[in-house]
Structures are given as structure tokens and as C-alpha cells.
Amino acid sequence: MKVLFISLGCDKNLVDTETMLGYLSQKGYEITDDETEAEAVVVNTCCFIHDAKQESVDAILEMADLRKEGRVKALIVTGCLAQRYSDEIQEEIPEVDVIMGTQAIEDIVEALEKVLAGEAKNYLPDIDKPLPKLGKRMITTGGHYAYLKIAEGCDKHCTYCVIPKVRGTYRSVPMEELVEQAQQLVEDVGVKELILVAQETTIYGTDLYGEKKLPELLARLSEIRGLRWIRILYCYPEEIDDDLIEEIATNDKVCNYLDIPVQHASDRILKRMGRRTTRAELEATINKLRARIPDICLRTTLISGFPGETEEDHEEVMEFVDAMEFDRLGVFTYSKEEDTPATLMDDQIEEELKEARRGEIMELQQEIAFEKADAMIGKTVLAMIEGRIADEDAYIARTYMDAPNVDGYLFINTCKDLMTGDLAYVRITGSNEYDLIGELEDEFSE
């Protein structure tokens, strides 16, 4: 049987998809990306913000039409939207055969077999259940890089976020399992870059070992022969300590890159958000990182238009962005999410004003980003090849400053034959807004 997967939302959700693909492929199911061939469909959904929910609902409805027409024999919906709105999905979209919660991914084979046997049932286990042992994944990112989800759930309970209600409490994956899976990804798949993800990576291990173990995990992973880069995403700023900074600074395989979601810069709004830091503490952490790792690339995200945000609060964000000069920055407008404290707060902001404030921040960041790109001209950097541009003597690549799908690219002009996943030294010759242009200097060798 051919199964089509539609994976929506974040990279953590993608890891769940790849795990389910692994379970199914090991049982003999064939995976297809062509809906005209599919005999069964699995939609792995997201519900983090309104737009993500709408995208998930639209995908389910589209696949429900195929189920109604009899073109597919099974439709399974899983992920965050399924966990949060299982009753509504069951009632409003009867074409859905099975609803699977976020902690049921290991049940995917049984769920599909029961649908085919006419015994469909939902799988909605406790969101705080112990994590299953890591399974063999089917990598969908091309093979040269892969995400490694090091923990599930979150204990922070920010007032705007629903994740703890759909993903449960923070649970770290045992280190031995992570090292084993990483080794398999490098040796069997050919992965050159591992990207560590979790709702929060910085407190990895505290629940299992009683202390933060991310620096030790980085050291263990860096021992894997053939692995070139390790990238860390989603580091909460208040949890970044000297041990982590030192490991990044001294470990050649760990990219000098951190994703630090700060969300705001006004102490008043940070407190309303349930964040556990202040502007002064944020600036101190950023300055400490840059002092110890001068070439570190810092990415962050902000929320504009949080309930009660005044023009003064917004101006404070603008001042903060201008002063900190983040290398990469994204802004989301605040999205009201059911069952979160922020939804009930007074002084909700009009959508038009949220968008206007978002636009102002992004316009400022654009100036900063373009200046930083121009400043790279003349420098030589190590880059990972992403692929060749069709019918041209040119390649798309990423530097250590660029995470897949969220940051910019480096375009390399060369007649040489390069393979996806190769590393090469490139001299930067120009920039085009967020992207860089360069010429091949030499191929990388250990």
C-alpha cells in the first residue's frame, strides 16, 4: 500500500513524521508524495498560531475530499491540532478515520492496519506518558542534514503558548539513544549536519540527570566520525550558562550559531508573557556570547502586538533591536490561542496595529541584515552545498550562519562538480539582500 504524508508545522513535528515514516516503511508500506497514487493519507498537523491551524484544517479538508470520493482507503490525522481538537475534528470531518495524539506516533502502523480491517479507533494517550525508545527514521531533508529532537514537551507555560497543553511536560531523550540515532544518521544516511531541536534545548537532561547536559551531549555527538556540523536551535536566554558557551566556543564541530527566542524587550510585557528574563539580562547574555565567541551568529524571534503593548513598549523593542543588531530576526504578530492566559487579558491589540508594528521592526532589521551581508564581502567562509542550480555553473549553499529553511543562502559560481552535502571554502564577492554571492576557493578536507 502507498501512503502519503503531509507534514506541517515545525521541525520538531517533522521528526515525528520521519519516525512514523520509518515505522511504516519497515512494515513494508510504500511512501509516496503523489496524492494521485496514495491509498492512505496521514496529515501531521500544527496548531501553534492561527495561520498554522488554518493550514492544517485546509489540508485535512482537501484529503477528506479524496476519502469521500473513495480515492484513498484511510485518512489519519495526527499532531498538535489532532491532540487539541480531536472532538471537533471527529464531529466536523467524519471522513477522518483515525485521530492520533502527539504521543501516539509509535501506534501509526497499528492505526493504519485497524482502518484497513474496518476496526478504526482513535489513539489519544496521556500527553505526559514516558517517551518511547527512538525508532529508525526515514529522513526527508535530503540526507545531508537532519534534525535531532532531544526532548519533548515544555514546562515554561508562557501565557501565549499552548504547547504544554498539547505536548506535555519536558522530557529529555536519554543521551545514549540520541548518540545511537545520530551515529545511524551519519553512517547509514550520510548526514553531515545535525540540528538539535526541542521546545527548549538549553535545559536538556535536567529531568533525567538532575542537571543540564547539553554541553556533554554536544561533546559526545562531536565524536561521531563523518559528522561535520552540529547546530543548536531554541535556546531560552535565561538558561544559557558558561558551560554551554564554553562548549560552543571550543568545539570545532558546533556551529557558532544560536537561536535565542527572546519574544520582547519591554520588562512589563516580558512579565505579562510569563517570560523569565528582563531586557538587561537579555543584553548581558548576548554581550557575553559575543565576547567569548566574536563570530557567533544570533537568531531571535519577537512577538508584536501582545495584549497591553503600548507604543512605548514597541519603541523599546525597536531600541533593543537597533542596539543588539541580531544577525537573523523574525517577527510574529500575537495570535490569540484558546486556553491560554493571554487570550483573557485586557487591552487586546487591533490586527492592523500588530501588523504595522511588525512591519516597523522588520524594516529596521532589514537594514541591519543588509549591512551585515555587505560586511561579509571579501571574507572566506566554509559552506555546505545544498544543490546545483539547473542549467547554470552555480550552486546553492549555506554557511554556519544559516539554518535550513529559515535563513539565507550563499550562491557559488564555479565550473567544478560538487555534491550536495560537500563542504567548501568560498570567498564572498557580493550580497543580494539577505543572501550572499561567492566564488569557490577550495574544497574542504579533514
N, C-alpha and C positions, 0 to 999 in steps of 0.2 A: 504494500500500500504506500502511496505517495502522500507525504504530509507537508503542508505549507505552514511556515511560522511567520507571524507578523510580530516583530519585537519593537515596542515603543518605549519612550522614556529614556532613562539614564543608562550609563554604562554598567551600573550595578544590576539593573534589570537585564541587560544584555548577557551578563554572566549567567543569570538564571536560565535565559533562553538557551545558551550554549550547553548548559548542563542538561536540560531537557532533551535537546537535540542528541546529546551523547547517549542518554538512556535509550532513546528510540532507535538510533542507528545501530546500537549494539544488539537490539532485539530484531533487527532485520528490516526495519522500516526505511523507506527511501525518502530523502528530503528533497523537496523541490521549491524553487522560488517562482514558479509559474502557476498562477491560480487556475488556468485552464486545464492543467494536468492534475491538480490536487484532488485527492479523495477524502482528505481530512484537513482541517484548519485549526491551528492554535493561535490565539491572539493574546500576547503578553502585554498587559496594559499598564498605564501610568495614570496617577491622579494628583500629582503634586500641585499643579496650578490649574486654573480654569481651562486654558488653551490645551493643556495636556489631556485633561478629561474629555474635552470635545473631540480631540484627535482620536482618542481611544473609542469613544462612542461611535464616531463615524466609521471606524474600521470594523467594529463589531456589526454594525448595521449592514455594511457592504457585504460582509461574509455571511450574514444571516440571509441575505437575498439568495446567495448560492445554495445555502442549506434548504431554503424554502423551495427552490427550483429543483432540488434533488441532484444538483451537480456535485455536492460533497455529501459524504455519509456521516460526518461527525464535525461538530463545531464546539471547541473547548475554549473558554475564556479564563485566563489566569492573571496574576499580577495584582498591583495595588488597587486598581479600580474594582476588580473582581472581589478582593477582600473587603473593600469598604462598602460596596453597593451590591452585594450578592442578591439580596431580596429584590431590589429594584430591577436588576438585570433579568432575574428569573421571571418576574411578573411582566415586564415590558417587552422582552425579546425572547419569546418561547422557542425560537429556533436554536437557541443556545442549549446544547445537550448537557454540558458539564461546566460547573464553576469551580475553579480551584483557587484557594487562597495563596498568599505569599509563601507560606511554609509547607506547601504541598508539592513542590516540584518533583520530588522523588516518586510521586504517585502517578506521573504522567503516562507511563506505559499501561498500568492497570486501568486508569481512567479511560484511555482510548479503547482498550480491549473490551471494557464493560459497555461502552457505547455501541460498539460493533456487535456485541452479543445481546443488545436490547435491554441491558441492565444498568443504564446510566444512573450515576449518583454524584452528588457534589462532594468535594474534598475541602473542608474548611477547618483544619486543625488549629489548636491553640497557637497564637502568634508568638508565644514565648517558649515554644517547645525546643528541646535541645537540637542543635544543628546536626543534620545527617553528615556522615563521612563524605568528603569530597569525591565526586564521581569524575569519570573521564569525559571531558568536554569536546564538542565539535566547534572548533574555532571559526568564527565568521568574519574576522577582521583582516584576512589576507594571509595570516601566518607569520608575518614579520614582527607583529606586536600583538599583545594580548593583555586583557585586564585580569588582575588577580584580586578577587574580593576577599579581604582579610577579616571582615566582621559583618554581622547582620544587626539591624535594629539601631536604636538610639535612646539614650537616657536624658538628653538635654531638655526636651519639652519646650522649645521656643514657642512663643504664643501664636505664631502664624503658621506653624508646621503640623501636618497630620501624620508624619512618618512614624512616630512611636505607636500610633493607633493602628497602623496597618502592617508594620514591620516588627513590632515588639521591642523588648529591651535589648540593650547592647550585649552581643555575644560574639566573642572572638573565635576564629577558627584556630584550632591547635597548630602550633608552629610547624610541627613535623609534617602535618598534612599539607600545609602551604608549600613547604620546601619540596615535598614529593611531587605535588602538582606542577610547581614551577619547573622542576627538573624534567618532568614529562613533556611540558610545553616546549622547552628548549630542545630536548633530544629528539622527540618524535615529530613535532610540528615545525621546528625551525625558528621558534620565536627568538627575536634579538632584543626586544624591549618589553619589559613587564611594567604595567601601570597599576600601582597599588590603589585600590578604592575601598571605601566603606562609607557609611553615613558620616563617620569621623574616623580618620586613620590614626590620629595622634595618641589616642588612649588605648591602642591595640594592646591586648594582653592583660589589662588591669583586672578583668573579671576572672581570668583563668590563673594568672600567676601572681596577682596581688601588686603588680607594678607595671609601668609602661614598658613594653617590649619591642616597640617599633625599631629602635636603633639595633637591637640584637637581630631582629628579623632581616633588616637591611644587610647586616653583615653576613648572615647565613646565606641569603639569596645571592649575594655578590660572589660567593664561592663557586657558583654554578658555571662550569666551563661552557663557553659559547654565548652566554648572556652578555650583552654589551651595555644596555642602559636599564636603569630602574628609575621610574618616575613616581612621585607621590602626589596624590590629589586629596583635597578635602581635609586640610589640617586646621582645626579650630585654633585660633591665635592664642587663646589663653592656655592651651595645653602644649605649646611649643617650648621645649626646655633646652638647656645647654647640651644635654646628651644627644638629642636629636640634631641640633645644629652642628655639633662636632662630627657626628657620623656623616652627615651630608658633606661637610667641608673636607673630610679626609678620605672618603670612599670614592674612588675613581669611577665606579660604575653607577653611582647615584647621581642623577642629573641635578645640576644646580638650579632647581625649579621647584616652586611650591605653590599650590593652590590654597589660598587662605581666605575663606568666605567671611568677610567682616560685616556685611549687611548694612551697616550705617556708621556714622561718625559722631552723631549727637548723643551725649550720655543719657539724656532724657529719653530719647527714642530707643536706644540700646536697652535701657531698663524695661521699657514697655514691651519690647520684643522678647524679653526673657534671656537676653544675651548676658554672658558672664564676664564682660570686659568693659573698659572705658576707652575713650579716644586716646588718652595719654598712654594707657597700657598698649594699645594697638601700635602707636607710633614708636614706643620703646622696643617692642618686639621686632618691628620692621627695621628699625635702625640697628638693632643687634644682629639681625640676619645679614644685613648689608655690610656691617663692619667685619664680620667673620668670613663672609662669602661675598666678596665685592662684585662678582659677576652673576649673582643669583637673579633669576627671573621670577618675579612675583605676579601671580594672577589673583584677582579677587572678584567677588560679586557683591552688588549692592541692591537694596530694595528701595524704590522710590514710592512716595505716597502712602507710607504706613499710617494707620489711624492716628490722628493727633499731630502729624508732622506739620510744623509751621514753616513759613518762609525762612525764618531764622535757622531752623533745623536744616532745611535744604541748603542754605548758604554755607552752613558748617560742613556739610558733605562736600560741597564744591571746593571749599578751602582745603579740606583734607585731601581730596583727590589731587588738587593742584600741588600741594606740598609733598605728598608721598610719591607722586609720579610712578604709579604702578605700570609694569610692563604690559600687562594684559588686564582688561577690566570689562565686566558685563553688568548690565543693569536690568532687573526685572521690575515691572510695576507690581505693587502689592495686590495679591489676589485673595479675596475672601474665601476661606475654606470652612465648611461646616465642621462643627465640633471642635473648633479651636477658640481660645480665649479672645484673640484679636478680632474675630468676627463680631463679638458683642461689645467691643469698645466704642465709646463715643467718638465723635469727630471723624467719621469716615470721609475719605478724600474723594472728590469727583474724579472720574476716569480721565477726563480731559486734562485736569491739573496733574495727575500722576504721569501721564504721557509727556506733558510739557516739561516736567522736572526731569524725567528720564532723558529726554532729548537734550536738555542742557548739560547733564552730566556726560552723556556720550559725546557731545560736541567738544567738550573740554578734553575728554580722554582721547579723542581722535587726534587733537593737536599734539598731545603728549606722545601717543603711539607713533605718529608720523615722524616726529623729531627723533625718537629713539631708533626708528628704522633707518633714517638718514645717517645717524651716528654710526651705524654698523658698516657703512661703505668703507672699503679698504681693509677690513678685518678678515682674517681667515677663521672659519668655523668648521667643526665636524658636523656632518649632516647625514641623516638616514634617508635612503632613496625610497620614495613612495611608488614610483612608476614612471613610465615613459609617456611623453605627450605624443599622441598619434600624429604620424607624418611629419615629425619635426626632430631635429637633433637637439632635443631638450628633455629634461626630466623634472619631475616634481619631487621635492624633498622636504624634510623637517629638520630643524636644528634642535638642540637640547631645550631651547626656549619655547618649543611648540608642541603642545599635546594634540593628538589626533582629533579632528572634527571641531575643535573649539578655538584653536589659534591659527596663525597664518602659515604660509608656505614659503619655501625657497625654490625658485626656478633656476635650473642649472643649464647653461648652454655647453654642450660637449658632443663630439662625434663618437666618443667611446661607448662601448656596450656595458651597461650597468644593470644589475639585477635588483629587484625590489628587496629591501632589507639590507643592501650593501651600505657600508659607511664610507664616506669620502670627505676629504678636506676640500673646502670650497672658499674661494676668495670673493667677498661681496663686492659687486661692482655697481649696484644700483638698488633702488627701492621703488615700489609701486603701492602706495598707501600702506596697508598692513603687511604686505608681502615683500620678500627680498629677491634680488636677482644676483646670480653669481656665475663664476667660471670654475671648472674643475681644476684643482691644483694637484691632487694626488689621492690615490685610493688608500683607505685605512688598512693597516695590518698590525696585529698584536706584537 
